[in-house]
Amino acid sequence: MVRLAPIQRAEFRIYAQKPDAHVRRHMTMDIGEPYLQLWRRTWVGDDVATSVQLWHPASRFHLAGNV
C-alpha cells in the first residue's frame, strides 16, 4: 500500500481509560488495570487513507518511536 499511495501525514492520540467488565474480560485484564486507547489516522494527499482504534492493556503496552 505504501508503494502505491505514500502516506503524507499521520495523527496519533493515546488515552488512558478504565475498562468496564466486558472490556476487561475480552482483554484478560486484572480489576483496576487501565488500558491505553490509540487512535491513528493517516492521509494520502488530502484524503484519509486509514483510521483505526487500538486498545492495549497498559501492563502489556510499549511505545517507541524514531524520527
C-alpha positions as CSV (number, residue, x, y, z in Angstrom):
1,M,0.0,0.0,0.0
2,V,2.8,2.4,0.9
3,R,4.4,1.9,-2.5
4,L,1.1,2.7,-4.3
5,A,0.0,5.5,-2.0
6,P,2.8,7.0,0.1
7,I,1.5,8.4,3.4
8,Q,1.8,12.2,3.6
9,R,0.7,12.7,7.2
10,A,-0.2,10.7,10.3
11,E,-2.0,11.6,13.5
12,F,-1.9,9.7,16.8
13,R,-3.8,10.1,20.0
14,I,-3.3,8.0,23.1
15,Y,-5.8,7.9,26.0
16,A,-5.6,6.1,29.4
17,Q,-9.0,4.5,30.1
18,K,-10.7,2.4,32.8
19,P,-12.2,-0.7,31.3
20,D,-15.7,-2.0,32.1
21,A,-16.2,-5.7,32.9
22,H,-16.9,-6.5,29.2
23,V,-13.6,-5.0,28.0
24,R,-11.6,-6.4,31.0
25,R,-12.9,-10.0,30.2
26,H,-12.1,-9.8,26.5
27,M,-8.6,-8.3,27.1
28,T,-7.8,-10.7,30.0
29,M,-7.1,-7.8,32.4
30,D,-7.0,-7.6,36.2
31,I,-9.5,-5.4,38.0
32,G,-8.2,-1.9,38.3
33,E,-5.7,-2.2,35.4
34,P,-6.1,0.6,32.9
35,Y,-5.9,0.2,29.1
36,L,-4.5,2.5,26.5
37,Q,-6.6,3.5,23.6
38,L,-4.7,4.5,20.5
39,W,-6.4,6.4,17.7
40,R,-4.5,6.7,14.4
41,R,-5.3,8.3,11.1
42,T,-3.1,8.5,8.0
43,W,-3.5,10.7,4.9
44,V,-2.6,10.3,1.3
45,G,-2.8,13.8,-0.2
46,D,-5.9,15.4,1.2
47,D,-7.7,12.0,1.8
48,V,-7.8,9.9,4.9
49,A,-6.3,6.6,4.0
50,T,-6.6,4.7,7.3
51,S,-8.5,5.3,10.5
52,V,-8.1,2.8,13.4
53,Q,-8.8,2.5,17.1
54,L,-6.5,0.1,19.0
55,W,-6.9,-1.0,22.6
56,H,-4.0,-2.3,24.7
57,P,-3.8,-3.4,28.4
58,A,-1.4,-0.9,30.0
59,S,0.8,-3.6,31.5
60,R,1.4,-5.1,28.0
61,F,2.0,-1.9,26.1
62,H,5.3,-0.5,24.9
63,L,5.5,2.7,22.9
64,A,8.7,3.5,21.0
65,G,9.5,5.8,18.1
66,N,12.1,7.1,15.7
67,V,12.3,10.3,13.7
